[in-house]
């Protein structure tokens, strides 16, 4: 981030015009990006135009290029595909076609183009920009434009957003549409596993990904598949026998189903395609298993965008407008992207170059290099998958006992973390122990061995199979220390919410009195509230966020007939406003009241007046989110009564308290994958820590770094001592003192048409993908 002198953002776009188009294959979340681009563009004072039907519309002009209004993008957020249309365009590939497109833009005074599409679409945009001066000369000579028009449009700025369900564009952590495609796939996997278990079947599922195995890889991790085939890493020679041995072994230990995931572009080491039919015939002939193949196809592109894709599209739209308006003739065409939680700008052609390098590495058989070039996230997924799926338990045991417990309220994804922790522990040669009912179970001795088969099928199950309680250990320390000695526990994995964090701190403090507690321990954040110090995300928060977003969609839709209705919705989160804020962004709320952003009666009055004005437009619906503990006096009932009174004769109100439905349900792909990686990383860290702490035939750990929180910071998973995080914790309100997502609050207000100032003193700097990857 670079600090510069603040600019008035509402004047940045005055006298400027921006066009937005979607091109190539559609992806869920594109509409969120279009909506944000239009609204932020209008907020800056710019004119914004829709280009319908992608590059074809740009070439054909006329009615295909229309000015957008604030209302014209309402009710778009929850729609899949792209409302402004997309098309493959041959005409734009020729210079003649591009000259027509340039003429259409010049006539409307448009010199800023925002392109949402894949690498082909973005490469085309870059070529268009590079030859812009030449195209103007052609048009001048032909008398299609005047010298004045050419001068006024002397330079074209291009910014790209990557919309692709394959996540195949290098330099970006996630492309728009990928998370939603994973949601569609997991819905099918969950449905298939129930029928497969009934009949003891093997299921082969083919997912999209002609050149990129991201969808297949994350699906395999998220459902605990027996095997995955991806283009970047073909299986070793003789894979057919290995696969059959693996499936037979799974059946021998009591598994009733087998799942094999295949990317549509999967190849063997000789470049020959590995199809779902080929695998089906192999398994049927060699093993005689009842085998079914399912090809998902375009189902993956369809449906409602996930909360993540809506937020991603919205954030990228804001950043794209800022990048366009700050661009100079010397600025290279850029792609706006997400790196961890930060919006970044990347040179478009560097990203395209690295993407091409992946294809080249695969063609040359440099598969390890191809995986590395895909980026850190892809590489971590691959390494975790290999650990969990392709290693058998060692013959030599370590004689180490690691206990796992769930603490706090249950949430989706806890079971995925337990499963991977148990299996990685067994692979390391440890004995794994399940502690039922949190710290109470540790005190009462409800502890039992847990094996590989016991946790089979846990990734897709919501809640906590181990059982969880909110009790803290301080009052039970004597009993806990006795049971740690009795069961000979050498390390602890605590998966849970704020109670897990506080409980971990209490165990560390009690080490002075109880030597038995001098063992390494790790806390894995798992709570819908996302309020654990030391981590930007908690397991379970994504599932809760999607539940709220889907519910808001349904509630808003229920007013489609009645019009003029405002909904007040209460979300969970304790004092933490993460769910209310992010759901507000994802569902298009008019306001989200949270504890961290104090509000008074004047603010409530402003919000009511804003809604009264809104009801005069074509959009006659309002959505207000309220975090459950945002204010002790301005309760949900108070806000409902206030809005009902002030809206009399203009709009009526309804209220919903979402309650415990936010904690339930099957975990989302993100929570399954995140839980799986967290569980694996925690046990590998404990294994190393135990070696460090082994003294004179026993484990002794009393240093601060032997009791850590495993958290995701930016894009890395890091271990931070519990004691170091105390200063950043508000223990009374159970939240971290610094929270990254608070910076997104202004975006929520701008997209809801509030007259507020967006802080432009911090702008995303241009990063370099080539340098970022180092010497790869």
SETI-348163 format. One record per residue (C-alpha): residue in three letters; y, x, z. Coordinates in steps of 0.5 Angstrom, whole numbers, padded with zeros to 4 digits, always signed. Each point is the difference from the previous one (the first is absolute). Layout:
N
ALAYXZ ...
end
This chain:
776
UNK+0000+0000+0000 UNK+0007+0002-0002 UNK+0006-0002+0004 UNK+0006-0001-0004 UNK+0007-0004+0001 UNK-0001-0007+0001 UNK+0001-0004-0006 UNK+0002-0008+0000 UNK-0007-0002-0003 UNK+0003-0007-0002 UNK+0005+0004-0005 UNK-0005+0005-0003 UNK-0003-0005-0006 UNK+0007-0003-0002 UNK+0001+0001-0007 UNK-0007+0002-0001 UNK-0006-0004-0003 UNK-0008+0001+0002 UNK-0006-0003-0004 UNK-0006+0000+0003 UNK-0007-0001-0004 UNK-0007+0000+0002 UNK-0005+0003-0005 UNK-0008+0002-0001 UNK-0005-0003+0004 UNK+0003-0005+0005 UNK-0001+0001+0008 UNK+0001-0004+0006 UNK+0007+0002+0003 UNK+0004+0001-0006 UNK+0003-0007+0001 UNK+0002+0003+0007 UNK+0003+0006-0003 UNK+0004-0004-0006 UNK+0003-0004+0006 UNK+0002+0006+0004 UNK+0003+0003-0006 UNK+0004-0006-0002 UNK+0003-0002+0007 UNK+0002+0007+0002 UNK+0003+0001-0007 UNK+0004-0006+0001 UNK+0002+0002+0007 UNK+0003+0006-0003 UNK+0004-0003-0005 UNK-0004+0001-0006 UNK-0002-0005-0005 UNK-0008+0000-0001 UNK-0004-0002-0006 UNK-0007-0002+0000 UNK-0004+0002-0006 UNK-0006-0005-0002 UNK-0006+0003-0003 UNK+0001+0007+0002 UNK+0002+0005-0006 UNK-0002-0005-0005 UNK+0006-0004+0003 UNK+0004+0006+0000 UNK-0001+0001-0008 UNK+0001-0008-0001 UNK+0006-0001+0004 UNK+0003-0007-0001 UNK-0002-0005+0006 UNK-0005+0006+0002 UNK+0006+0003+0004 UNK+0003-0005+0005 UNK+0005+0001+0006 UNK-0004-0001+0006 UNK+0003-0004+0006 UNK-0001+0001+0008 UNK-0004-0007-0001 UNK-0004+0002-0006 UNK-0004+0004+0004 UNK-0002-0004+0006 UNK-0007-0002+0001 UNK-0002+0006-0003 UNK-0003+0004+0005 UNK-0007-0003+0001 UNK-0001-0001-0007 UNK-0005+0005-0003 UNK+0001+0003-0007 UNK+0007+0001-0003 UNK+0004-0007-0001 UNK+0004+0004-0005 UNK-0006+0001-0004 UNK-0003+0007-0003 UNK-0002+0002-0007 UNK-0003+0006-0004 UNK+0005+0002-0005 UNK-0002+0003-0006 UNK+0008+0000-0003 UNK+0002+0004+0006 UNK-0004+0006-0002 UNK+0004+0001-0007 UNK+0007+0002+0000 UNK+0002-0006-0004 UNK-0002-0004+0006 UNK+0003+0004+0005 UNK+0007+0000-0004 UNK-0001-0008+0000 UNK-0001+0000+0008 UNK+0006+0005+0001 UNK+0005-0005-0004 UNK-0002-0006+0004 UNK+0002+0004+0006 UNK+0006+0003-0003 UNK+0003-0007-0002 UNK-0001-0002+0008 UNK+0003+0006+0003 UNK-0007+0002+0003 UNK+0000+0007+0002 UNK-0005+0000+0006 UNK-0008-0002-0002 UNK-0005-0001+0006 UNK-0007+0000-0003 UNK-0006-0002+0004 UNK-0007+0002-0003 UNK-0005+0005+0000 UNK+0001+0007-0003 UNK+0000-0002-0007 UNK+0006-0005+0001 UNK+0003+0005+0004 UNK-0001+0006-0005 UNK+0003-0005-0006 UNK+0006-0001+0005 UNK+0001+0008+0000 UNK+0000+0001-0007 UNK+0005-0006-0001 UNK+0005+0003+0004 UNK-0001+0007-0003 UNK+0001-0002-0007 UNK+0006-0005+0002 UNK+0006+0004-0003 UNK-0004+0000-0006 UNK-0002-0007+0000 UNK+0008-0001+0001 UNK+0001+0004-0006 UNK-0005-0004-0005 UNK+0003-0007+0003 UNK+0008+0003-0002 UNK-0002+0002-0007 UNK-0003-0006-0001 UNK+0006-0004+0002 UNK-0004-0004+0006 UNK+0004+0003+0005 UNK+0008+0002+0001 UNK+0002+0007+0002 UNK+0003-0004+0006 UNK-0007-0003+0002 UNK-0003+0007-0001 UNK+0005+0003+0004 UNK-0001-0005+0006 UNK-0008+0001+0000 UNK+0000+0007-0001 UNK-0005+0002+0005 UNK-0006-0004+0002 UNK-0003+0000+0007 UNK-0008-0001+0001 UNK-0003-0001+0007 UNK-0008-0002+0000 UNK-0004-0004+0005 UNK-0008+0001-0001 UNK-0003-0007+0000 UNK-0008+0002-0001 UNK-0006-0003+0004 UNK-0004+0007-0002 UNK+0005+0004+0005 UNK-0001+0005-0006 UNK+0007+0003+0000 UNK+0001+0007+0003 UNK+0006+0001+0005 UNK+0000-0007+0003 UNK-0004-0002+0006 UNK-0001-0007-0002 UNK+0001-0004-0006 UNK+0003-0007+0000 UNK-0006-0004-0001 UNK-0006+0004+0003 UNK+0000-0003+0007 UNK+0000-0007-0003 UNK-0006+0002-0005 UNK-0004+0003+0006 UNK+0001-0007+0004 UNK-0003-0003-0006 UNK-0006+0005+0000 UNK-0001-0001+0007 UNK+0000-0007+0000 UNK-0006+0000-0005 UNK-0004+0006+0004 UNK+0001-0005+0006 UNK-0003-0006-0004 UNK-0005+0004-0003 UNK-0003+0004+0006 UNK-0001-0007+0004 UNK-0005-0002-0006 UNK-0003+0007-0001 UNK-0002+0000+0007 UNK-0003-0007+0000 UNK-0005+0003-0006 UNK-0001+0007+0001 UNK+0004+0002-0006 UNK+0003+0006-0003 UNK+0007-0001-0003 UNK+0004+0004-0005 UNK+0007-0002-0001 UNK+0004+0003-0005 UNK+0008+0000+0001 UNK+0006+0002-0005 UNK+0002+0008+0000 UNK-0002+0003-0007 UNK+0003+0006+0001 UNK+0001+0000+0008 UNK-0005-0002+0005 UNK+0005-0002+0006 UNK-0002-0007+0000 UNK-0007+0002+0000 UNK+0001+0005+0005 UNK+0004-0004+0005 UNK-0005-0006-0001 UNK-0006+0004+0002 UNK+0003+0003+0006 UNK+0003-0007+0002 UNK-0007-0003+0000 UNK-0005+0006+0001 UNK-0003+0000-0006 UNK-0006+0004-0001 UNK+0002+0003-0007 UNK+0007+0001-0004 UNK+0001+0002-0007 UNK+0007+0003-0002 UNK+0002+0003-0006 UNK+0003+0006+0004 UNK-0006+0002+0003 UNK-0007-0001-0004 UNK-0006+0000+0004 UNK-0004+0006+0000 UNK-0006+0001-0005 UNK-0006-0004+0003 UNK+0004-0005+0003 UNK-0005-0006-0002 UNK-0005+0003+0004 UNK+0005+0001+0006 UNK+0003-0007-0001 UNK-0007-0003+0001 UNK-0002+0004+0006 UNK+0006-0002+0003 UNK-0001-0007-0001 UNK-0007+0000+0002 UNK+0002+0003+0007 UNK+0005-0005+0001 UNK-0005-0005-0001 UNK-0005+0003+0005 UNK+0005+0000+0006 UNK+0001-0007-0001 UNK+0006-0001-0005 UNK-0001-0007-0004 UNK+0005+0002-0005 UNK+0002+0006-0004 UNK+0007+0000-0003 UNK+0002+0005-0006 UNK+0007+0000-0003 UNK+0001+0003-0007 UNK+0007+0001-0003 UNK+0000-0002-0007 UNK+0002+0007-0003 UNK-0006+0003+0004 UNK-0003+0006-0004 UNK-0006+0005+0002 UNK+0001+0007-0001 UNK-0001+0000-0007 UNK+0005-0005-0001 UNK-0005-0006-0002 UNK+0002-0006+0003 UNK-0003-0003+0007 UNK+0000-0008-0001 UNK-0002-0005+0005 UNK-0005-0002-0005 UNK-0003+0007+0000 UNK+0000+0000+0008 UNK-0003-0007+0000 UNK-0006+0002-0004 UNK-0001+0006+0003 UNK-0001-0003+0007 UNK-0004-0006-0002 UNK-0005+0005-0004 UNK-0001+0005+0005 UNK+0001-0004+0007 UNK-0002-0007-0002 UNK+0006-0002+0004 UNK+0003-0007-0002 UNK+0007+0003-0003 UNK+0006-0004-0003 UNK+0006+0003-0003 UNK+0007-0003+0000 UNK+0006+0002-0004 UNK+0006-0002+0003 UNK+0005+0001-0006 UNK+0007-0003+0000 UNK-0001-0004+0006 UNK+0002+0007+0003 UNK+0007-0001-0003 UNK+0001-0007+0002 UNK+0002-0004+0006 UNK+0005+0000+0005 UNK+0003+0007+0002 UNK-0001+0003+0007 UNK+0005+0001+0005 UNK+0000+0008-0002 UNK+0001-0001-0007 UNK+0006-0005+0001 UNK+0003+0005+0005 UNK-0001+0006-0005 UNK+0003-0004-0006 UNK+0006-0002+0004 UNK+0001+0007+0003 UNK-0001+0003-0007 UNK+0005-0005-0003 UNK+0006+0002+0005 UNK-0002+0007-0001 UNK+0000-0001-0008 UNK+0007-0003+0000 UNK+0003+0005+0005 UNK-0003+0006-0005 UNK+0003-0003-0006 UNK+0007-0001+0003 UNK+0000+0007+0002 UNK-0003+0003-0006 UNK+0004+0005-0004 UNK-0001+0002-0007 UNK-0004+0006+0003 UNK-0005-0003+0004 UNK-0007-0001-0003 UNK-0003-0006-0001 UNK-0003-0002+0007 UNK-0006-0004+0003 UNK+0002-0003+0007 UNK-0006+0000+0004 UNK-0003+0000+0008 UNK-0002+0006+0003 UNK-0003-0002+0007 UNK+0006-0004+0002 UNK+0006+0003-0004 UNK+0002-0002-0006 UNK+0001+0006-0005 UNK+0002+0001-0007 UNK-0005+0004-0004 UNK+0002+0003-0007 UNK-0004-0005-0005 UNK-0003+0006-0005 UNK-0002+0004+0006 UNK-0004-0006+0002 UNK-0003-0001-0007 UNK-0002+0007-0001 UNK-0004+0000+0007 UNK-0003-0006-0002 UNK-0002+0003-0007 UNK-0003+0006+0004 UNK-0005-0004+0004 UNK-0002-0003-0007 UNK-0001+0008-0003 UNK-0003+0002+0007 UNK-0005-0005-0001 UNK-0002+0001-0007 UNK-0001+0007+0001 UNK-0005-0001+0006 UNK+0005+0002+0005 UNK-0001-0006+0005 UNK+0002+0003+0007 UNK+0006+0002-0004 UNK+0001-0007-0002 UNK-0001-0003+0007 UNK+0005+0005+0003 UNK+0005-0002-0006 UNK+0000-0007+0002 UNK+0003+0001+0006 UNK-0001+0001+0008 UNK-0002-0007+0001 UNK-0005-0001-0006 UNK-0003+0007+0003 UNK+0000-0002+0007 UNK-0004-0007-0002 UNK-0005+0004-0004 UNK-0001+0005+0006 UNK-0001-0006+0005 UNK-0005-0004-0005 UNK-0004+0007-0001 UNK-0001+0001+0007 UNK-0002-0007+0002 UNK-0004-0002-0006 UNK-0004+0006-0002 UNK-0002+0004+0006 UNK-0006-0001+0004 UNK+0000+0001+0008 UNK-0002+0008+0002 UNK-0006+0002+0003 UNK+0003+0004+0005 UNK+0004-0005+0005 UNK+0006+0003+0004 UNK-0001-0003+0007 UNK+0007-0003+0000 UNK+0001-0007+0002 UNK+0006-0004-0003 UNK+0002-0007+0002 UNK+0004-0005-0004 UNK+0004-0006+0003 UNK+0005-0005-0002 UNK+0006-0002+0004 UNK+0005-0005+0000 UNK+0000-0006-0005 UNK-0005+0000-0005 UNK+0002+0001-0007 UNK-0003+0000-0007 UNK-0002+0007-0002 UNK-0002+0002+0007 UNK-0007+0000-0002 UNK+0001+0004-0007 UNK+0002+0006+0005 UNK-0005-0001+0005 UNK-0005+0000-0006 UNK+0002+0007-0003 UNK+0001+0003+0007 UNK-0007-0001+0002 UNK-0003+0002-0007 UNK+0004+0006+0000 UNK-0002+0002+0007 UNK-0007-0001-0002 UNK+0001+0004-0006 UNK+0003+0006+0004 UNK-0006-0001+0005 UNK+0003-0003+0006 UNK-0003-0006+0004 UNK+0005-0006-0001 UNK+0001-0005+0006 UNK+0003-0007-0001 UNK+0004-0002+0006 UNK+0001-0008+0000 UNK+0006-0003+0003 UNK+0005+0005+0000 UNK+0002+0004+0006 UNK-0004-0005+0004 UNK-0006+0002-0003 UNK+0001+0007+0001 UNK+0001-0002+0008 UNK-0006-0005+0000 UNK-0005+0005-0004 UNK-0001-0005-0006 UNK-0002+0006-0004 UNK-0005+0001-0005 UNK-0002+0004-0006 UNK+0002-0002-0007 UNK-0004+0002-0006 UNK+0001+0001-0008 UNK-0003-0007-0001 UNK+0004-0004+0005 UNK+0007+0001-0003 UNK-0003-0002-0007 UNK+0005-0005-0003 UNK+0005+0000+0005 UNK+0006+0002-0005 UNK+0001-0007-0002 UNK+0000-0003+0007 UNK+0006-0002+0003 UNK+0001+0000+0008 UNK-0004+0005+0004 UNK-0007+0000+0000 UNK+0000+0005+0007 UNK+0004-0005+0003 UNK+0007+0002+0003 UNK+0004-0002+0006 UNK+0008+0002+0002 UNK-0002+0003+0007 UNK+0003+0007+0001 UNK-0004+0005+0004 UNK+0004+0002+0005 UNK-0003-0005+0005 UNK-0007+0002-0002 UNK+0001+0008+0000 UNK-0005+0001+0005 UNK-0006-0004-0004 UNK+0002+0002-0006 UNK-0001+0008+0002 UNK-0006-0002+0003 UNK-0003-0003-0006 UNK+0003+0006-0005 UNK-0005+0004+0005 UNK-0005-0005+0000 UNK-0001-0001-0008 UNK+0002+0008-0001 UNK+0006-0002-0004 UNK+0003+0006-0004 UNK+0006-0003-0004 UNK+0003-0007-0001 UNK+0002-0004-0006 UNK+0005-0006+0002 UNK+0002-0005-0005 UNK+0005-0005+0002 UNK+0007-0002+0001 UNK+0006+0002+0005 UNK-0005-0001+0005 UNK-0004+0006-0003 UNK+0006+0004+0000 UNK+0002-0001+0007 UNK-0008+0000+0002 UNK+0000+0007-0003 UNK+0006+0003+0004 UNK-0003-0003+0006 UNK-0007+0004-0001 UNK+0004+0006-0001 UNK+0004-0001+0006 UNK-0006-0001+0004 UNK-0003+0007-0002 UNK+0003+0003+0006 UNK-0004-0004+0004 UNK-0006-0001-0004 UNK-0003+0006-0003 UNK-0005-0005-0004 UNK+0006-0002-0004 UNK+0001+0007-0003 UNK-0003-0002-0006 UNK+0003+0000-0007 UNK+0003-0007-0002 UNK+0003-0003-0006 UNK+0004-0007-0001 UNK-0001-0003-0007 UNK+0006-0006+0000 UNK-0003-0007-0002 UNK+0005-0006+0001 UNK+0003-0005-0004 UNK+0007+0002+0004 UNK+0000+0007-0003 UNK+0004+0002+0006 UNK-0004+0007+0002 UNK+0004+0006+0001 UNK-0002+0006-0005 UNK-0002-0005-0006 UNK+0004-0003-0006 UNK-0006-0005+0000 UNK-0006-0003+0004 UNK-0006-0003-0002 UNK+0000-0007-0001 UNK+0007-0001-0001 UNK-0001-0001-0008 UNK-0005-0005+0001 UNK+0005-0004+0005 UNK+0006+0001-0005 UNK-0004-0003-0006 UNK-0002-0006+0004 UNK+0007-0001+0002 UNK+0002+0001-0007 UNK-0005-0005-0003 UNK+0002-0005+0005 UNK+0007+0000-0001 UNK-0002-0001-0008 UNK-0003-0006+0002 UNK+0005-0003+0005 UNK+0005+0002-0006 UNK-0004-0004-0005 UNK-0001-0006+0005 UNK+0008-0001-0001 UNK+0000+0000-0008 UNK+0000-0008+0000 UNK+0005-0001+0006 UNK+0005+0005-0002 UNK+0005+0002+0005 UNK-0004+0002+0006 UNK+0000+0006+0004 UNK-0006+0003+0004 UNK+0000+0004+0006 UNK-0006+0004+0001 UNK-0002+0004+0007 UNK-0004+0007-0001 UNK-0004+0004+0004 UNK+0002+0007+0002 UNK+0003+0000+0007 UNK+0006+0004+0000 UNK-0001+0003-0006 UNK+0003-0003-0006 UNK-0004+0003-0005 UNK-0004-0006-0002 UNK+0006-0004-0001 UNK+0004+0005-0004 UNK-0005+0002-0005 UNK-0003-0008-0001 UNK+0007-0002-0001 UNK+0001+0006-0005 UNK-0007-0003-0003 UNK+0001-0007+0000 UNK+0008+0000-0002 UNK+0002-0003+0007 UNK+0008-0001+0001 UNK+0000+0003+0007 UNK-0005+0004+0005 UNK+0002+0000+0007 UNK-0003+0006+0004 UNK+0001+0003+0007 UNK+0002+0007-0003 UNK+0006-0003-0004 UNK+0004-0004+0005 UNK+0003-0007-0002 UNK+0005-0004+0003 UNK+0002-0008-0001 UNK+0005+0003-0005 UNK-0006+0003-0004 UNK-0003-0007+0000 UNK+0006-0004-0002 UNK+0001+0005-0006 UNK-0008-0001-0002 UNK+0001-0008+0000 UNK+0006+0000-0004 UNK-0003+0005-0005 UNK-0006-0005+0000 UNK+0005-0006-0001 UNK+0003+0004-0006 UNK-0007+0001-0003 UNK-0002-0007+0000 UNK+0006-0001-0005 UNK-0004+0004-0005 UNK-0006-0001-0004 UNK-0004+0003+0006 UNK-0001-0005+0005 UNK-0004+0003+0005 UNK+0001+0005+0006 UNK-0005+0004+0004 UNK+0002+0003+0007 UNK-0005+0005+0003 UNK+0000+0001+0008 UNK-0003+0005+0004 UNK-0003-0003+0006 UNK+0003+0005+0005 UNK+0007+0001-0004 UNK+0004-0004+0005 UNK-0001-0003+0007 UNK+0005-0005-0001 UNK+0000-0002-0008 UNK-0007-0002+0000 UNK-0004-0003-0006 UNK+0002-0007+0003 UNK+0007+0002+0001 UNK+0001+0002-0007 UNK-0004-0006-0003 UNK+0005-0004+0004 UNK+0006+0003-0002 UNK-0002+0000-0008 UNK-0002-0007+0001 UNK+0007-0002+0003 UNK+0004+0004-0005 UNK-0004-0002-0006 UNK+0001-0007+0001 UNK+0001-0004-0006 UNK-0001+0007-0004 UNK-0007+0002+0001 UNK-0006-0001+0005 UNK-0004+0005+0004 UNK-0007+0001+0002 UNK-0003+0005+0004 UNK-0007+0004+0001 UNK-0002+0004+0005 UNK-0006+0005-0004 UNK-0003+0002+0007 UNK-0007+0003+0000 UNK-0002-0001-0008 UNK+0004+0007-0001 UNK-0005+0003+0004 UNK-0006-0003-0003 UNK-0003+0001-0007 UNK-0004+0005-0004 UNK+0004+0007-0001 UNK+0004+0001-0006 UNK-0002+0006-0004 UNK+0006+0004+0003 UNK-0003-0001+0007 UNK-0007+0001-0002 UNK+0002+0007-0004 UNK+0005+0002+0006 UNK-0005-0002+0005 UNK-0006+0004-0003 UNK+0005+0006-0001 UNK+0002+0000+0007 UNK-0006+0000+0003 UNK-0003+0005-0004 UNK+0006+0005+0001 UNK+0000-0001+0008 UNK-0008+0002+0001 UNK+0001+0006-0005 UNK+0006+0002+0005 UNK-0004-0001+0006 UNK-0006+0004-0002 UNK+0005+0006-0001 UNK+0004-0002+0006 UNK-0007+0000+0004 UNK-0002+0007-0003 UNK+0007+0003+0003 UNK-0001-0003+0007 UNK-0007+0002+0001 UNK+0000+0005+0006 UNK-0006+0003+0004 UNK-0005-0006-0002 UNK+0005-0006+0000 UNK+0006-0003-0003 UNK+0007+0000+0004 UNK+0006-0002-0004 UNK+0007-0001+0004 UNK+0005+0003-0005 UNK+0005-0006-0003 UNK-0003+0001-0007 UNK-0007-0002+0002 UNK+0002-0007+0001 UNK+0004-0002-0006 UNK+0002-0006-0005 UNK-0003+0000-0007 UNK+0006-0003-0004 UNK+0003-0001-0007 UNK+0006+0004-0001 UNK+0003-0001-0007 UNK-0006+0002-0004 UNK-0004+0004+0005 UNK-0005-0002+0006 UNK+0002+0005+0006 UNK-0002+0001+0007 UNK+0006-0001+0005 UNK-0001+0002+0008 UNK+0000-0007+0003 UNK+0005+0004+0005 UNK+0005+0002-0005 UNK+0001-0008-0002 UNK+0002-0002+0006 UNK+0007+0001-0001 UNK+0000-0004-0006 UNK-0003-0006+0003 UNK+0004-0006+0003 UNK-0006-0002+0005 UNK+0004-0006+0003 UNK+0000-0003-0007 UNK-0006+0003-0003 UNK+0003+0003-0006 UNK+0002+0007-0003 UNK+0007+0002+0001 UNK+0000+0002-0008 UNK-0003-0005-0005 UNK+0001+0002-0007 UNK-0001-0007-0003 UNK+0007-0002+0003 UNK+0003+0003-0006 UNK-0002-0005-0004 UNK+0003-0006+0003 UNK+0007+0001-0004 UNK-0005-0001-0006 UNK-0002-0007+0003 UNK+0007-0002+0001 UNK+0002+0002-0007 UNK-0006-0003-0004 UNK+0002-0007+0004 UNK+0007+0001-0002 UNK+0004+0002+0006 UNK+0007+0004-0001 UNK-0002+0006+0004 UNK+0000+0007-0002 UNK-0005+0004-0002 UNK+0000+0008+0003 UNK+0000+0004-0006 UNK+0002+0006+0004 UNK-0007+0002-0001 UNK-0003+0000-0007 UNK-0007+0002-0002 UNK+0000+0007-0003 UNK-0004+0002-0006 UNK-0006+0003+0002 UNK-0005+0004-0005 UNK-0007-0002-0001 UNK-0002+0007-0003 UNK+0003+0004+0006 UNK-0002-0006+0005 UNK-0008+0002-0002 UNK+0001+0007+0001 UNK-0005+0005-0003 UNK-0005-0005-0003 
end
